[in-house]
Amino acid sequence: MPARVSEAFVLRTFPFAEGDLIVSFFTRDQGKLRGVAKRARKPKSNFGAGLERLSQVRATYYQKETRELVTLASTELIRSQFDLASNFEAAVALDYLSEVSENLLPPAEANERFFRLLAVVLDHLHAAGEVWAAVTYFSLWAVRLSGFLPELRVSQESRAIAMEMLKTPIGQLERREWSKKTAPDLRRFLVRQMEEHVERKLVTVPMLEAL
């Protein structure tokens, strides 16, 4: 059984058996997969920081057609989000990006544009970009790329922000005072659409609202 190697973002991990982890990871070419990382919780694990949430890695794994879970052999770290975790607002935003991606992305369905969305939003945060701009931009495009962006029933100001975000890369957005009060009705509208689609409350939303 030949090994596959894919660039990926780690979305979430779950304890499994003694010392193992179930890893949900989003690959550029194969979409979202779940795999077993054996002995990943052991002190001398080969995975290290490669399984932290939203770590960008080069994942090596083995995939059998008859099995739902792949076997994750190793992760070569391309970019860690560790420096963002030291900032509380950025850390909450990371949790939000991870949870939304985990719940919206269907299994084993490649989505190059969603992969690039995660990459550019993370680049924006690393460049000390505004957290609320990142959260709003990601929410809007996540809903659009998932195929269920309805007519925007928000204020005129928020609609203008949305139209700007749909046409402009995040790094080139018009300079404005981004804060929790910038387009809150747009964010609430997008979160409602997500929660209706996945039929569950997003755990990270109250954390964002508390910032």
Secondary structure as GFF3:
##gff-version 3
##sequence-region A 1 211
A	DSSP	beta_strand	4	16	.	.	.	ID=ss1
A	DSSP	beta_strand	20	27	.	.	.	ID=ss2
A	DSSP	beta_strand	31	37	.	.	.	ID=ss3
A	DSSP	three_ten_helix	48	51	.	.	.	ID=ss4
A	DSSP	beta_strand	56	62	.	.	.	ID=ss5
A	DSSP	beta_strand	70	79	.	.	.	ID=ss6
A	DSSP	alpha_helix	82	85	.	.	.	ID=ss7
A	DSSP	alpha_helix	88	104	.	.	.	ID=ss8
A	DSSP	alpha_helix	112	126	.	.	.	ID=ss9
A	DSSP	alpha_helix	131	145	.	.	.	ID=ss10
A	DSSP	alpha_helix	156	167	.	.	.	ID=ss11
A	DSSP	three_ten_helix	170	172	.	.	.	ID=ss12
A	DSSP	alpha_helix	184	198	.	.	.	ID=ss13
A	DSSP	alpha_helix	204	209	.	.	.	ID=ss14
###
